[in-house]
């Protein structure tokens, strides 16, 4: 399975990032492929969501 990890905490090296790193480690250990690990600020999350939504709508 391909996995994408997105974090949006304002603390780039905080507990959310540590949790995401552990999740990625576990996913890789289980044989999954981690495609992307993105750390986005709140404003970037909105923009990325809008872009992804428009791309998905174009596929329909």
Helices and strands as residue ranges (DSSP letters): E 2-7, H 15-29, E 33-39, H 42-59
